[in-house]
Amino acid sequence: MSGGSKIFVASIEEQPPVQSRLLCQIPMEFSRLTRLVKLDLSTCYSFYYDMFPGTQRLKIQNPNLFTLFHNLSGLTELYLEGVNISANGYEWGQAISSALPNLRVLSLRGCFLSGPIDSSLQNLQFLSEINLNGNNLSVPVPDFFANFENLTTLILSDCNLNGTFPDIIFERVQTLETLDLSSNEFLNGHLPDFPQNLSLRNLVLSYTNFSGFLPESIGKLTELRRIEIRWCNFNGRIPNSLANLSQLVYLDLSYNNFSGPIPSFQGLKKLTHIDLSRNALTVHSQCLEGQKSLLLQLKNSLQFDPDYSVKLIPMEFTRLTRLVKLDLSTYMYPESQRLEIQNPNLFTLFHNLSGLTELYLDGVNISANGYEWGQAISYALPNLTVLSLGDCNLNGTFPDIIFDRVQTLETLDLSGNWLLHGHLPDFPQNLSLQNLVLSDTNFLGYLPESIGNLTELRRIEIHWCNFSGPIPNSLANLSQLVYLGLSGNNFSGPIPSFQGSKKLTHIDLSSNSLIGVVLSTHFQGLLDLVHIDLSYNSFYGSIPSSLFSLPSLQEIRLSGNKFSGPITGFSNESLSPLVSLDLSSNKLEGPIPAHFFHFLGLIRLSLSFNNFSGNIDLEIFQRFQNLTTLELSYNNLTVNPSVTNSSLSSFPQLWTLRLASCKLHKFPPPMNQSGLSDLDLSNNQISGVIPNWIWNISGGFSSTLNLSCNLVVGFQPEFRLPPLDFLDLHSNQLQGEIPLPSKSAEYLDYSRNNFSSFPAEIASALFFSVSDNMLSGPIPPSICNVSSLMFLDLSNNRFSGTIPQCLIDSGSGTLSVLDLRNNNLIASTGSDPRWEDCSSWTWHSRLPWQESYNQAVFQSSFSHGFLQGRRIRIRNREEDDTVTDDKEENEEDAEDTVTDRPSKKA
């Protein structure tokens, strides 16, 4: 080194951090470069570590920070981005402040630093740039940052900051050009009144807890180029003074609580990006003028005030002649608050927008037939690459002219337009289509063989339409295809081979009429496949074991088919990283394959309604630490519920546990069930009393508990029922007073027990049955308070006295089924003569959901769908009262429920 020379260390951040190029430990020799003015050892490009998983980051360990910096007092710029320093606030703060008094740039992004930010840093009076992004500092922003009079850049994003941002930094640091505090969700603050002499160019506060108004004085920050305050808690009006920011290029105010009109942006000639989505804004006339290449996003942010808009798109949009992207989607709002295209109509709106390349009107009420919108778009917008008109109330027939004239189209989304009919044409070879989304429309006919000409297709999403016929073999030509969703149609025949579509990640062919054997060759070579759903078809034969070895596969859904035999033939290859496996409702047999117990990442395992056999210990599922759903019901399995004390504490936190008809003789022990919301132990031989841990079932979302068809005789002392949506205790030997959940439920079945006391107050329910018990006395008048009741069965008890008048008058209410047979009840004086003989009386109205009365399907619309498909016997007085074996009937009903294909467009 020659005397007086300045040594710069070139940046290595453009080079992959491969061990052969650079040792992980920073060498001691760096500490001897006494005349160094810039040191850049940044290696923070995380994708390199993904590409080279054996690679380690650079470390500062020996020499430590003090030793490394001790002789580098001339250093003015320090870049160690991505270097593993792993030091607390005192260590790194003292090492830097004591050794580097001339430092101007301090960039320690992603260095595994922790707080607090040591006050000794305020000695670095020449600091102009501070970047501590991506360190877990977990502290408030210190006030002493306001003492850095030369500071131009302060980046503290993603540092887990808390407390309140000090206003004094805005007031005193007038040189500040970039402030980035984003991704600190616990950081509070507000924007002050800005003076005119600030130099601020970039204000980035997204994903923080900043709140309050956006001050009118923001218009004084005439150097501002970027305002990014997405997903904060700002409110009030967007200030009109934004029109003064002539240098503004990027404006993102989305996901706040701004209200009032959208201001004019006419003076913002350099603006290229506006995102005002997810606010409560109203449309104001002259809200926007033509900016070159303006990206206009108002998605889900517009609410409409008659003083401003009457929900109509303002005429001013027709003057944005240089617009390239228009997004006015409002699909998240109720129908009454959505935008409408009426005046200007479609032709007028699009007439001057010939440069438009992306059009998103999802949720806008267009209410036009195919000819109208097809002509308007195809002639006015010939350069479109994206056309998204989901849920726009489109009707009539799809205009084929769209494909003929707009040959630049890459994305077509017409989903959610139930009244839109159409079929797919024969596709020529020169189309650029990449995404075809037609789900929830009335498209029908065959999927044409010519779809194989669309060689750029990446996504086909046509769920729940009316397509029929075979799936064309030409899909094998679509080498770019990533997503294939054909569920809920009427496709028939065998499935084609997908070997040519090597990029496929998602295949959903569920709920069709497909048939045939599924071969291992169908999916051979699909190394990126993540999700496959063939459920609710008629596939038969064995399940190819090679499916379980695809290297990226996470979800397999094959339920509701006719697969049979044992699952064998597993190779020694590594198994798929499965998280969800659903083979329920098939004809599979033999023991559960041992390989299944090596899928340690499973979240859901559903094997119910098959013929699996053998003994299995519940404790074996302790190895699945991510498991939330376990379903083994209705097989030929014998499940041993015992779990050792050492395994109880580490048992996975299940949400759903279904062990119906698993030959249980006792309750499982109290495992880690704080999140359990669905427990089915029905149709077993469990005896004794119900343990109190059962009642810890979660009452959060929809909750169900089914202990029916066992031998339980009572409850442990001091039990209390939690909030439940579904409770089935029928066909046991329970005694005493009927217990009720702590809030209203949907389904309550206490029938075929030995209960002798009826509760004074009855929980609100849709279905309530206490038949075949030992209940006596009058029917409580509180039954009249249950206004939502649809099915009430009090038969085969010892009730006496007068039938409550509300039940006699129930024909005008919600009650559809009432069974009072085999009691000692009398009708009140003056009642309808049909009520005279109450000893064998069953009444039902015309069931609104089904023509047949004697075997109705009781369905509930609540979210979990516990009642869907549950069969309920309704016997008329002249019918035989013979009671069938309840266990056999439940098994038949449960199987019918699961194997029936879900109804389309229910």
Secondary structure, 3 states (H helix, E strand, C coil): CCCCCCEECCCCCCCCCCCCCCCCECCHHHHHCCCEEEEECCCCCHHHHHHCCCCCCCECCCCCHHHHHCCCCCCCEEECCCCECCCCHHHHHHHHHHHCCCCCEEECCCCCCECCCCHHHHHCCCCCEEECCCCECCCCCCHHHHHCCCCCEEECCCCCCEEECCCHHHHHCCCCCEEECCCEEEEEECCCCCCCCCCCCEEECCCEEEEEECCHHHHHCCCCCEEECCCCEEEEECCHHHHHCCCCCEEECCCCEEEEECCCCCCCCCCCEEECCCCEEECCCCCCCCCCCCEEECCCCECCCCCCCCCECCHHHHHCCCCCEEECCCCCCCHHHCCECCCCCHHHHHCCCCCCCEEECCCCECCCEHHHHHHHHHHHCCCCCEEECCCCCCEEECCCHHHHHCCCCCEEECCCCCCEEECCCCCCCCCCCCEEECCCCEEEEECCHHHHHCCCCCEEECCCCEEEECCCHHHHHCCCCCEEECCCCEEEECCCCCCCCCCCCEEECCCCEEEEECCHHHHCCCCCCCEEECCCCEEEECCCHHHHHCCCCCEEECCCCEEEECCCCCCCCCCCCCCEEECCCCEEEECCCHHHHHCCCCCEEECCCCEEEEEEEHHHHHHCCCCCEEECCCCEEEEECCCCHHHHCCCCCCCEEECCCCCCCCCCCCCCCCCCCEEECCCCCCEEEECHHHHHCCCCCCCEEECCCCEEEEECCCCCCCCCCEEECCCCCCEEECCCCCCCCCEEECCCCEEEECCCCCCCCCEEECCCCCCEECCCHHHHHCCCCCEEECCCCEEEEECCHHHHCHHHCCCCEEECCCCEEECCCCCCHHHCCCCCCEEECCCCCCCCCCEEEECCCCCCCCCCCEEEECCCCCCCCCCCCHHHHHHHHHHHHHHCCCCCCC
